[in-house]
Amino acid sequence: MGCSYERMFVCIERSTGLIERLIEWIERVAVGIERIARNIERVGVLNGRDLFMSGRAVVMSGWLFL
């Protein structure tokens, strides 16, 4: 029962692609969090609804590209 090197490389290639997509998603979420932080600094105090909507937008933008 031999292991095909071609199959092994295909698995590695797929895993690498998934890791790259995960890193890109994390970067997008980080950008969204930075935007929220900037808005909080600019406005001062954010009410709960605005904070919830900002957080939801970050999550949605990240999931759209996952």
PDB file of N, CA, C, O and CB in Angstrom:
ATOM      1  N   MET A   1       0.839  -1.174   0.000  1.00  0.00           N
ATOM      2  CA  MET A   1       0.000   0.000   0.000  1.00  0.00           C
ATOM      3  C   MET A   1       0.890   1.246   0.000  1.00  0.00           C
ATOM      4  O   MET A   1       1.328   1.696   1.059  1.00  0.00           O
ATOM      5  CB  MET A   1      -0.958  -0.007   1.218  1.00  0.00           C
ATOM      6  N   GLY A   2       1.156   1.796  -1.173  1.00  0.00           N
ATOM      7  CA  GLY A   2       2.053   2.937  -1.285  1.00  0.00           C
ATOM      8  C   GLY A   2       1.312   4.259  -1.291  1.00  0.00           C
ATOM      9  O   GLY A   2       0.157   4.347  -1.707  1.00  0.00           O
ATOM     10  N   CYS A   3       1.993   5.265  -0.829  1.00  0.00           N
ATOM     11  CA  CYS A   3       1.429   6.616  -0.795  1.00  0.00           C
ATOM     12  C   CYS A   3       1.932   7.372  -2.017  1.00  0.00           C
ATOM     13  O   CYS A   3       3.139   7.470  -2.241  1.00  0.00           O
ATOM     14  CB  CYS A   3       1.814   7.367   0.530  1.00  0.00           C
ATOM     15  N   SER A   4       1.025   7.892  -2.788  1.00  0.00           N
ATOM     16  CA  SER A   4       1.387   8.620  -3.993  1.00  0.00           C
ATOM     17  C   SER A   4       1.883  10.023  -3.631  1.00  0.00           C
ATOM     18  O   SER A   4       1.230  10.768  -2.900  1.00  0.00           O
ATOM     19  CB  SER A   4       0.186   8.701  -4.959  1.00  0.00           C
ATOM     20  N   TYR A   5       3.050  10.351  -4.164  1.00  0.00           N
ATOM     21  CA  TYR A   5       3.593  11.691  -3.913  1.00  0.00           C
ATOM     22  C   TYR A   5       2.711  12.762  -4.540  1.00  0.00           C
ATOM     23  O   TYR A   5       2.571  13.858  -3.996  1.00  0.00           O
ATOM     24  CB  TYR A   5       5.024  11.802  -4.460  1.00  0.00           C
ATOM     25  N   GLU A   6       2.114  12.438  -5.693  1.00  0.00           N
ATOM     26  CA  GLU A   6       1.232  13.413  -6.338  1.00  0.00           C
ATOM     27  C   GLU A   6       0.053  13.754  -5.434  1.00  0.00           C
ATOM     28  O   GLU A   6      -0.300  14.923  -5.281  1.00  0.00           O
ATOM     29  CB  GLU A   6       0.728  12.875  -7.688  1.00  0.00           C
ATOM     30  N   ARG A   7      -0.553  12.733  -4.838  1.00  0.00           N
ATOM     31  CA  ARG A   7      -1.687  12.970  -3.937  1.00  0.00           C
ATOM     32  C   ARG A   7      -1.252  13.780  -2.723  1.00  0.00           C
ATOM     33  O   ARG A   7      -1.981  14.652  -2.252  1.00  0.00           O
ATOM     34  CB  ARG A   7      -2.309  11.637  -3.487  1.00  0.00           C
ATOM     35  N   MET A   8      -0.064  13.484  -2.227  1.00  0.00           N
ATOM     36  CA  MET A   8       0.446  14.204  -1.067  1.00  0.00           C
ATOM     37  C   MET A   8       0.622  15.692  -1.399  1.00  0.00           C
ATOM     38  O   MET A   8       0.251  16.559  -0.607  1.00  0.00           O
ATOM     39  CB  MET A   8       1.787  13.591  -0.597  1.00  0.00           C
ATOM     40  N   PHE A   9       1.189  15.977  -2.573  1.00  0.00           N
ATOM     41  CA  PHE A   9       1.394  17.370  -2.966  1.00  0.00           C
ATOM     42  C   PHE A   9       0.070  18.087  -3.205  1.00  0.00           C
ATOM     43  O   PHE A   9      -0.052  19.276  -2.914  1.00  0.00           O
ATOM     44  CB  PHE A   9       2.257  17.441  -4.221  1.00  0.00           C
ATOM     45  N   VAL A  10      -0.925  17.370  -3.733  1.00  0.00           N
ATOM     46  CA  VAL A  10      -2.244  17.976  -3.934  1.00  0.00           C
ATOM     47  C   VAL A  10      -2.847  18.354  -2.582  1.00  0.00           C
ATOM     48  O   VAL A  10      -3.419  19.434  -2.435  1.00  0.00           O
ATOM     49  CB  VAL A  10      -3.189  17.006  -4.700  1.00  0.00           C
ATOM     50  N   CYS A  11      -2.721  17.468  -1.599  1.00  0.00           N
ATOM     51  CA  CYS A  11      -3.237  17.762  -0.251  1.00  0.00           C
ATOM     52  C   CYS A  11      -2.530  18.968   0.358  1.00  0.00           C
ATOM     53  O   CYS A  11      -3.171  19.828   0.961  1.00  0.00           O
ATOM     54  CB  CYS A  11      -3.069  16.537   0.670  1.00  0.00           C
ATOM     55  N   ILE A  12      -1.217  19.031   0.202  1.00  0.00           N
ATOM     56  CA  ILE A  12      -0.448  20.163   0.734  1.00  0.00           C
ATOM     57  C   ILE A  12      -0.866  21.457   0.043  1.00  0.00           C
ATOM     58  O   ILE A  12      -1.010  22.494   0.690  1.00  0.00           O
ATOM     59  CB  ILE A  12       1.073  19.926   0.553  1.00  0.00           C
ATOM     60  N   GLU A  13      -1.061  21.391  -1.273  1.00  0.00           N
ATOM     61  CA  GLU A  13      -1.458  22.572  -2.037  1.00  0.00           C
ATOM     62  C   GLU A  13      -2.831  23.077  -1.585  1.00  0.00           C
ATOM     63  O   GLU A  13      -3.031  24.282  -1.429  1.00  0.00           O
ATOM     64  CB  GLU A  13      -1.478  22.254  -3.543  1.00  0.00           C
ATOM     65  N   ARG A  14      -3.773  22.157  -1.378  1.00  0.00           N
ATOM     66  CA  ARG A  14      -5.108  22.547  -0.911  1.00  0.00           C
ATOM     67  C   ARG A  14      -5.037  23.151   0.484  1.00  0.00           C
ATOM     68  O   ARG A  14      -5.686  24.160   0.761  1.00  0.00           O
ATOM     69  CB  ARG A  14      -6.057  21.338  -0.913  1.00  0.00           C
ATOM     70  N   SER A  15      -4.256  22.540   1.355  1.00  0.00           N
ATOM     71  CA  SER A  15      -4.121  23.059   2.720  1.00  0.00           C
ATOM     72  C   SER A  15      -3.528  24.459   2.705  1.00  0.00           C
ATOM     73  O   SER A  15      -3.972  25.335   3.446  1.00  0.00           O
ATOM     74  CB  SER A  15      -3.247  22.124   3.574  1.00  0.00           C
ATOM     75  N   THR A  16      -2.528  24.667   1.865  1.00  0.00           N
ATOM     76  CA  THR A  16      -1.897  25.981   1.758  1.00  0.00           C
ATOM     77  C   THR A  16      -2.912  27.018   1.292  1.00  0.00           C
ATOM     78  O   THR A  16      -2.945  28.136   1.805  1.00  0.00           O
ATOM     79  CB  THR A  16      -0.696  25.933   0.790  1.00  0.00           C
ATOM     80  N   GLY A  17      -3.741  26.645   0.320  1.00  0.00           N
ATOM     81  CA  GLY A  17      -4.772  27.560  -0.164  1.00  0.00           C
ATOM     82  C   GLY A  17      -5.759  27.933   0.924  1.00  0.00           C
ATOM     83  O   GLY A  17      -6.157  29.093   1.037  1.00  0.00           O
ATOM     84  N   LEU A  18      -6.160  26.947   1.731  1.00  0.00           N
ATOM     85  CA  LEU A  18      -7.089  27.223   2.831  1.00  0.00           C
ATOM     86  C   LEU A  18      -6.460  28.143   3.870  1.00  0.00           C
ATOM     87  O   LEU A  18      -7.114  29.050   4.385  1.00  0.00           O
ATOM     88  CB  LEU A  18      -7.534  25.917   3.492  1.00  0.00           C
ATOM     89  N   ILE A  19      -5.196  27.906   4.171  1.00  0.00           N
ATOM     90  CA  ILE A  19      -4.494  28.747   5.148  1.00  0.00           C
ATOM     91  C   ILE A  19      -4.387  30.179   4.631  1.00  0.00           C
ATOM     92  O   ILE A  19      -4.572  31.130   5.391  1.00  0.00           O
ATOM     93  CB  ILE A  19      -3.085  28.178   5.449  1.00  0.00           C
ATOM     94  N   GLU A  20      -4.087  30.336   3.336  1.00  0.00           N
ATOM     95  CA  GLU A  20      -3.998  31.678   2.755  1.00  0.00           C
ATOM     96  C   GLU A  20      -5.341  32.401   2.848  1.00  0.00           C
ATOM     97  O   GLU A  20      -5.385  33.584   3.186  1.00  0.00           O
ATOM     98  CB  GLU A  20      -3.539  31.600   1.288  1.00  0.00           C
ATOM     99  N   ARG A  21      -6.438  31.696   2.548  1.00  0.00           N
ATOM    100  CA  ARG A  21      -7.765  32.312   2.644  1.00  0.00           C
ATOM    101  C   ARG A  21      -8.090  32.693   4.083  1.00  0.00           C
ATOM    102  O   ARG A  21      -8.691  33.740   4.324  1.00  0.00           O
ATOM    103  CB  ARG A  21      -8.839  31.362   2.100  1.00  0.00           C
ATOM    104  N   LEU A  22      -7.702  31.863   5.032  1.00  0.00           N
ATOM    105  CA  LEU A  22      -7.944  32.162   6.445  1.00  0.00           C
ATOM    106  C   LEU A  22      -7.180  33.410   6.875  1.00  0.00           C
ATOM    107  O   LEU A  22      -7.715  34.258   7.590  1.00  0.00           O
ATOM    108  CB  LEU A  22      -7.540  30.966   7.324  1.00  0.00           C
ATOM    109  N   ILE A  23      -5.926  33.518   6.436  1.00  0.00           N
ATOM    110  CA  ILE A  23      -5.116  34.698   6.770  1.00  0.00           C
ATOM    111  C   ILE A  23      -5.739  35.958   6.170  1.00  0.00           C
ATOM    112  O   ILE A  23      -5.797  36.994   6.833  1.00  0.00           O
ATOM    113  CB  ILE A  23      -3.662  34.524   6.260  1.00  0.00           C
ATOM    114  N   GLU A  24      -6.206  35.877   4.917  1.00  0.00           N
ATOM    115  CA  GLU A  24      -6.853  37.030   4.288  1.00  0.00           C
ATOM    116  C   GLU A  24      -8.101  37.440   5.065  1.00  0.00           C
ATOM    117  O   GLU A  24      -8.352  38.631   5.249  1.00  0.00           O
ATOM    118  CB  GLU A  24      -7.217  36.712   2.827  1.00  0.00           C
ATOM    119  N   TRP A  25      -8.889  36.456   5.526  1.00  0.00           N
ATOM    120  CA  TRP A  25     -10.100  36.739   6.297  1.00  0.00           C
ATOM    121  C   TRP A  25      -9.744  37.438   7.605  1.00  0.00           C
ATOM    122  O   TRP A  25     -10.393  38.411   7.988  1.00  0.00           O
ATOM    123  CB  TRP A  25     -10.882  35.439   6.581  1.00  0.00           C
ATOM    124  N   ILE A  26      -8.718  36.945   8.287  1.00  0.00           N
ATOM    125  CA  ILE A  26      -8.289  37.554   9.550  1.00  0.00           C
ATOM    126  C   ILE A  26      -7.845  38.997   9.317  1.00  0.00           C
ATOM    127  O   ILE A  26      -8.141  39.879  10.123  1.00  0.00           O
ATOM    128  CB  ILE A  26      -7.140  36.735  10.191  1.00  0.00           C
ATOM    129  N   GLU A  27      -7.132  39.235   8.210  1.00  0.00           N
ATOM    130  CA  GLU A  27      -6.698  40.600   7.897  1.00  0.00           C
ATOM    131  C   GLU A  27      -7.894  41.523   7.671  1.00  0.00           C
ATOM    132  O   GLU A  27      -7.881  42.668   8.122  1.00  0.00           O
ATOM    133  CB  GLU A  27      -5.794  40.600   6.656  1.00  0.00           C
ATOM    134  N   ARG A  28      -8.932  41.036   6.975  1.00  0.00           N
ATOM    135  CA  ARG A  28     -10.121  41.860   6.743  1.00  0.00           C
ATOM    136  C   ARG A  28     -10.844  42.175   8.045  1.00  0.00           C
ATOM    137  O   ARG A  28     -11.303  43.299   8.251  1.00  0.00           O
ATOM    138  CB  ARG A  28     -11.074  41.158   5.778  1.00  0.00           C
ATOM    139  N   VAL A  29     -10.945  41.186   8.920  1.00  0.00           N
ATOM    140  CA  VAL A  29     -11.586  41.423  10.220  1.00  0.00           C
ATOM    141  C   VAL A  29     -10.777  42.441  11.022  1.00  0.00           C
ATOM    142  O   VAL A  29     -11.350  43.304  11.688  1.00  0.00           O
ATOM    143  CB  VAL A  29     -11.726  40.095  11.016  1.00  0.00           C
ATOM    144  N   ALA A  30      -9.443  42.340  10.960  1.00  0.00           N
ATOM    145  CA  ALA A  30      -8.588  43.288  11.680  1.00  0.00           C
ATOM    146  C   ALA A  30      -8.805  44.712  11.165  1.00  0.00           C
ATOM    147  O   ALA A  30      -8.840  45.657  11.952  1.00  0.00           O
ATOM    148  CB  ALA A  30      -7.103  42.890  11.539  1.00  0.00           C
ATOM    149  N   VAL A  31      -8.949  44.867   9.854  1.00  0.00           N
ATOM    150  CA  VAL A  31      -9.211  46.192   9.283  1.00  0.00           C
ATOM    151  C   VAL A  31     -10.540  46.728   9.808  1.00  0.00           C
ATOM    152  O   VAL A  31     -10.651  47.908  10.139  1.00  0.00           O
ATOM    153  CB  VAL A  31      -9.224  46.133   7.732  1.00  0.00           C
ATOM    154  N   GLY A  32     -11.538  45.864   9.881  1.00  0.00           N
ATOM    155  CA  GLY A  32     -12.836  46.283  10.411  1.00  0.00           C
ATOM    156  C   GLY A  32     -12.748  46.710  11.862  1.00  0.00           C
ATOM    157  O   GLY A  32     -13.373  47.692  12.263  1.00  0.00           O
ATOM    158  N   ILE A  33     -11.978  45.980  12.650  1.00  0.00           N
ATOM    159  CA  ILE A  33     -11.807  46.328  14.063  1.00  0.00           C
ATOM    160  C   ILE A  33     -11.092  47.670  14.191  1.00  0.00           C
ATOM    161  O   ILE A  33     -11.426  48.476  15.059  1.00  0.00           O
ATOM    162  CB  ILE A  33     -11.017  45.224  14.809  1.00  0.00           C
ATOM    163  N   GLU A  34     -10.111  47.906  13.326  1.00  0.00           N
ATOM    164  CA  GLU A  34      -9.421  49.205  13.337  1.00  0.00           C
ATOM    165  C   GLU A  34     -10.398  50.336  13.037  1.00  0.00           C
ATOM    166  O   GLU A  34     -10.329  51.403  13.648  1.00  0.00           O
ATOM    167  CB  GLU A  34      -8.268  49.216  12.310  1.00  0.00           C
ATOM    168  N   ARG A  35     -11.308  50.099  12.095  1.00  0.00           N
ATOM    169  CA  ARG A  35     -12.305  51.126  11.760  1.00  0.00           C
ATOM    170  C   ARG A  35     -13.198  51.420  12.954  1.00  0.00           C
ATOM    171  O   ARG A  35     -13.499  52.579  13.240  1.00  0.00           O
ATOM    172  CB  ARG A  35     -13.161  50.683  10.560  1.00  0.00           C
ATOM    173  N   ILE A  36     -13.620  50.371  13.651  1.00  0.00           N
ATOM    174  CA  ILE A  36     -14.455  50.574  14.838  1.00  0.00           C
ATOM    175  C   ILE A  36     -13.698  51.397  15.873  1.00  0.00           C
ATOM    176  O   ILE A  36     -14.252  52.324  16.463  1.00  0.00           O
ATOM    177  CB  ILE A  36     -14.892  49.217  15.443  1.00  0.00           C
ATOM    178  N   ALA A  37     -12.421  51.053  16.093  1.00  0.00           N
ATOM    179  CA  ALA A  37     -11.616  51.780  17.082  1.00  0.00           C
ATOM    180  C   ALA A  37     -11.480  53.248  16.693  1.00  0.00           C
ATOM    181  O   ALA A  37     -11.578  54.128  17.549  1.00  0.00           O
ATOM    182  CB  ALA A  37     -10.221  51.138  17.222  1.00  0.00           C
ATOM    183  N   ARG A  38     -11.255  53.519  15.405  1.00  0.00           N
ATOM    184  CA  ARG A  38     -11.148  54.905  14.941  1.00  0.00           C
ATOM    185  C   ARG A  38     -12.458  55.658  15.149  1.00  0.00           C
ATOM    186  O   ARG A  38     -12.457  56.820  15.554  1.00  0.00           O
ATOM    187  CB  ARG A  38     -10.751  54.945  13.461  1.00  0.00           C
ATOM    188  N   ASN A  39     -13.581  54.983  14.866  1.00  0.00           N
ATOM    189  CA  ASN A  39     -14.886  55.626  15.060  1.00  0.00           C
ATOM    190  C   ASN A  39     -15.126  55.940  16.526  1.00  0.00           C
ATOM    191  O   ASN A  39     -15.644  57.006  16.859  1.00  0.00           O
ATOM    192  CB  ASN A  39     -16.011  54.734  14.527  1.00  0.00           C
ATOM    193  N   ILE A  40     -14.754  55.021  17.400  1.00  0.00           N
ATOM    194  CA  ILE A  40     -14.933  55.256  18.834  1.00  0.00           C
ATOM    195  C   ILE A  40     -14.074  56.433  19.281  1.00  0.00           C
ATOM    196  O   ILE A  40     -14.526  57.272  20.060  1.00  0.00           O
ATOM    197  CB  ILE A  40     -14.578  53.989  19.649  1.00  0.00           C
ATOM    198  N   GLU A  41     -12.828  56.499  18.788  1.00  0.00           N
ATOM    199  CA  GLU A  41     -11.950  57.618  19.142  1.00  0.00           C
ATOM    200  C   GLU A  41     -12.520  58.937  18.639  1.00  0.00           C
ATOM    201  O   GLU A  41     -12.476  59.952  19.334  1.00  0.00           O
ATOM    202  CB  GLU A  41     -10.542  57.400  18.570  1.00  0.00           C
ATOM    203  N   ARG A  42     -13.053  58.910  17.426  1.00  0.00           N
ATOM    204  CA  ARG A  42     -13.566  60.132  16.812  1.00  0.00           C
ATOM    205  C   ARG A  42     -14.834  60.608  17.510  1.00  0.00           C
ATOM    206  O   ARG A  42     -14.968  61.792  17.819  1.00  0.00           O
ATOM    207  CB  ARG A  42     -13.839  59.906  15.326  1.00  0.00           C
ATOM    208  N   VAL A  43     -15.750  59.702  17.755  1.00  0.00           N
ATOM    209  CA  VAL A  43     -17.034  60.073  18.337  1.00  0.00           C
ATOM    210  C   VAL A  43     -16.932  60.231  19.846  1.00  0.00           C
ATOM    211  O   VAL A  43     -17.670  61.011  20.447  1.00  0.00           O
ATOM    212  CB  VAL A  43     -18.092  59.035  17.992  1.00  0.00           C
ATOM    213  N   GLY A  44     -16.028  59.498  20.446  1.00  0.00           N
ATOM    214  CA  GLY A  44     -15.892  59.544  21.904  1.00  0.00           C
ATOM    215  C   GLY A  44     -16.601  58.361  22.525  1.00  0.00           C
ATOM    216  O   GLY A  44     -15.982  57.331  22.794  1.00  0.00           O
ATOM    217  N   VAL A  45     -17.868  58.498  22.750  1.00  0.00           N
ATOM    218  CA  VAL A  45     -18.654  57.416  23.344  1.00  0.00           C
ATOM    219  C   VAL A  45     -19.673  56.966  22.312  1.00  0.00           C
ATOM    220  O   VAL A  45     -20.415  57.777  21.758  1.00  0.00           O
ATOM    221  CB  VAL A  45     -19.357  57.870  24.676  1.00  0.00           C
ATOM    222  N   LEU A  46     -19.699  55.691  22.066  1.00  0.00           N
ATOM    223  CA  LEU A  46     -20.628  55.115  21.103  1.00  0.00           C
ATOM    224  C   LEU A  46     -21.752  54.441  21.875  1.00  0.00           C
ATOM    225  O   LEU A  46     -21.506  53.783  22.886  1.00  0.00           O
ATOM    226  CB  LEU A  46     -19.911  54.105  20.151  1.00  0.00           C
ATOM    227  N   ASN A  47     -22.978  54.600  21.405  1.00  0.00           N
ATOM    228  CA  ASN A  47     -24.055  53.896  22.106  1.00  0.00           C
ATOM    229  C   ASN A  47     -24.042  52.411  21.721  1.00  0.00           C
ATOM    230  O   ASN A  47     -23.389  52.025  20.752  1.00  0.00           O
ATOM    231  CB  ASN A  47     -25.438  54.535  21.774  1.00  0.00           C
ATOM    232  N   GLY A  48     -24.749  51.600  22.467  1.00  0.00           N
ATOM    233  CA  GLY A  48     -24.709  50.148  22.280  1.00  0.00           C
ATOM    234  C   GLY A  48     -25.147  49.704  20.903  1.00  0.00           C
ATOM    235  O   GLY A  48     -24.561  48.779  20.340  1.00  0.00           O
ATOM    236  N   ARG A  49     -26.171  50.343  20.342  1.00  0.00           N
ATOM    237  CA  ARG A  49     -26.677  49.943  19.026  1.00  0.00           C
ATOM    238  C   ARG A  49     -25.627  50.187  17.943  1.00  0.00           C
ATOM    239  O   ARG A  49     -25.409  49.333  17.084  1.00  0.00           O
ATOM    240  CB  ARG A  49     -27.971  50.707  18.693  1.00  0.00           C
ATOM    241  N   ASP A  50     -24.980  51.348  17.982  1.00  0.00           N
ATOM    242  CA  ASP A  50     -23.950  51.654  16.986  1.00  0.00           C
ATOM    243  C   ASP A  50     -22.794  50.668  17.073  1.00  0.00           C
ATOM    244  O   ASP A  50     -22.277  50.212  16.053  1.00  0.00           O
ATOM    245  CB  ASP A  50     -23.434  53.083  17.171  1.00  0.00           C
ATOM    246  N   LEU A  51     -22.395  50.344  18.291  1.00  0.00           N
ATOM    247  CA  LEU A  51     -21.297  49.402  18.475  1.00  0.00           C
ATOM    248  C   LEU A  51     -21.682  48.025  17.947  1.00  0.00           C
ATOM    249  O   LEU A  51     -20.874  47.355  17.305  1.00  0.00           O
ATOM    250  CB  LEU A  51     -20.902  49.315  19.956  1.00  0.00           C
ATOM    251  N   PHE A  52     -22.920  47.600  18.219  1.00  0.00           N
ATOM    252  CA  PHE A  52     -23.403  46.311  17.729  1.00  0.00           C
ATOM    253  C   PHE A  52     -23.404  46.280  16.214  1.00  0.00           C
ATOM    254  O   PHE A  52     -22.950  45.304  15.617  1.00  0.00           O
ATOM    255  CB  PHE A  52     -24.806  46.021  18.263  1.00  0.00           C
ATOM    256  N   MET A  53     -23.907  47.334  15.580  1.00  0.00           N
ATOM    257  CA  MET A  53     -23.980  47.382  14.118  1.00  0.00           C
ATOM    258  C   MET A  53     -22.584  47.396  13.501  1.00  0.00           C
ATOM    259  O   MET A  53     -22.363  46.772  12.464  1.00  0.00           O
ATOM    260  CB  MET A  53     -24.772  48.617  13.659  1.00  0.00           C
ATOM    261  N   SER A  54     -21.648  48.097  14.121  1.00  0.00           N
ATOM    262  CA  SER A  54     -20.277  48.122  13.614  1.00  0.00           C
ATOM    263  C   SER A  54     -19.655  46.733  13.703  1.00  0.00           C
ATOM    264  O   SER A  54     -19.018  46.271  12.756  1.00  0.00           O
ATOM    265  CB  SER A  54     -19.426  49.143  14.396  1.00  0.00           C
ATOM    266  N   GLY A  55     -19.838  46.074  14.837  1.00  0.00           N
ATOM    267  CA  GLY A  55     -19.297  44.723  15.001  1.00  0.00           C
ATOM    268  C   GLY A  55     -19.915  43.749  14.031  1.00  0.00           C
ATOM    269  O   GLY A  55     -19.231  42.880  13.490  1.00  0.00           O
ATOM    270  N   ARG A  56     -21.220  43.891  13.807  1.00  0.00           N
ATOM    271  CA  ARG A  56     -21.908  43.012  12.859  1.00  0.00           C
ATOM    272  C   ARG A  56     -21.361  43.223  11.449  1.00  0.00           C
ATOM    273  O   ARG A  56     -21.184  42.255  10.710  1.00  0.00           O
ATOM    274  CB  ARG A  56     -23.434  43.267  12.888  1.00  0.00           C
ATOM    275  N   ALA A  57     -21.094  44.463  11.068  1.00  0.00           N
ATOM    276  CA  ALA A  57     -20.547  44.757   9.746  1.00  0.00           C
ATOM    277  C   ALA A  57     -19.177  44.114   9.579  1.00  0.00           C
ATOM    278  O   ALA A  57     -18.860  43.604   8.505  1.00  0.00           O
ATOM    279  CB  ALA A  57     -20.455  46.274   9.524  1.00  0.00           C
ATOM    280  N   VAL A  58     -18.362  44.133  10.628  1.00  0.00           N
ATOM    281  CA  VAL A  58     -17.037  43.510  10.561  1.00  0.00           C
ATOM    282  C   VAL A  58     -17.180  42.015  10.335  1.00  0.00           C
ATOM    283  O   VAL A  58     -16.507  41.444   9.477  1.00  0.00           O
ATOM    284  CB  VAL A  58     -16.230  43.785  11.851  1.00  0.00           C
ATOM    285  N   VAL A  59     -18.056  41.381  11.106  1.00  0.00           N
ATOM    286  CA  VAL A  59     -18.239  39.936  10.971  1.00  0.00           C
ATOM    287  C   VAL A  59     -18.766  39.597   9.589  1.00  0.00           C
ATOM    288  O   VAL A  59     -18.282  38.660   8.954  1.00  0.00           O
ATOM    289  CB  VAL A  59     -19.196  39.404  12.049  1.00  0.00           C
ATOM    290  N   MET A  60     -19.753  40.348   9.114  1.00  0.00           N
ATOM    291  CA  MET A  60     -20.330  40.068   7.803  1.00  0.00           C
ATOM    292  C   MET A  60     -19.302  40.266   6.695  1.00  0.00           C
ATOM    293  O   MET A  60     -19.256  39.469   5.758  1.00  0.00           O
ATOM    294  CB  MET A  60     -21.546  40.960   7.555  1.00  0.00           C
ATOM    295  N   SER A  61     -18.483  41.299   6.778  1.00  0.00           N
ATOM    296  CA  SER A  61     -17.482  41.528   5.734  1.00  0.00           C
ATOM    297  C   SER A  61     -16.461  40.402   5.729  1.00  0.00           C
ATOM    298  O   SER A  61     -15.982  39.998   4.669  1.00  0.00           O
ATOM    299  CB  SER A  61     -16.780  42.885   5.938  1.00  0.00           C
ATOM    300  N   GLY A  62     -16.129  39.898   6.904  1.00  0.00           N
ATOM    301  CA  GLY A  62     -15.192  38.780   6.960  1.00  0.00           C
ATOM    302  C   GLY A  62     -15.782  37.510   6.400  1.00  0.00           C
ATOM    303  O   GLY A  62     -15.105  36.797   5.659  1.00  0.00           O
ATOM    304  N   TRP A  63     -17.034  37.200   6.732  1.00  0.00           N
ATOM    305  CA  TRP A  63     -17.657  35.957   6.273  1.00  0.00           C
ATOM    306  C   TRP A  63     -17.951  35.984   4.787  1.00  0.00           C
ATOM    307  O   TRP A  63     -17.973  34.933   4.147  1.00  0.00           O
ATOM    308  CB  TRP A  63     -18.936  35.696   7.040  1.00  0.00           C
ATOM    309  N   LEU A  64     -18.180  37.167   4.218  1.00  0.00           N
ATOM    310  CA  LEU A  64     -18.465  37.236   2.789  1.00  0.00           C
ATOM    311  C   LEU A  64     -17.320  36.690   1.957  1.00  0.00           C
ATOM    312  O   LEU A  64     -17.544  36.120   0.889  1.00  0.00           O
ATOM    313  CB  LEU A  64     -18.757  38.663   2.383  1.00  0.00           C
ATOM    314  N   PHE A  65     -16.101  36.859   2.434  1.00  0.00           N
ATOM    315  CA  PHE A  65     -14.940  36.487   1.634  1.00  0.00           C
ATOM    316  C   PHE A  65     -14.274  35.208   2.100  1.00  0.00           C
ATOM    317  O   PHE A  65     -13.233  34.830   1.563  1.00  0.00           O
ATOM    318  CB  PHE A  65     -13.943  37.595   1.648  1.00  0.00           C
ATOM    319  N   LEU A  66     -14.838  34.538   3.074  1.00  0.00           N
ATOM    320  CA  LEU A  66     -14.220  33.318   3.593  1.00  0.00           C
ATOM    321  C   LEU A  66     -14.321  32.191   2.602  1.00  0.00           C
ATOM    322  O   LEU A  66     -13.851  31.086   2.874  1.00  0.00           O
ATOM    323  CB  LEU A  66     -14.859  32.908   4.901  1.00  0.00           C
TER     324      LEU A  66
END
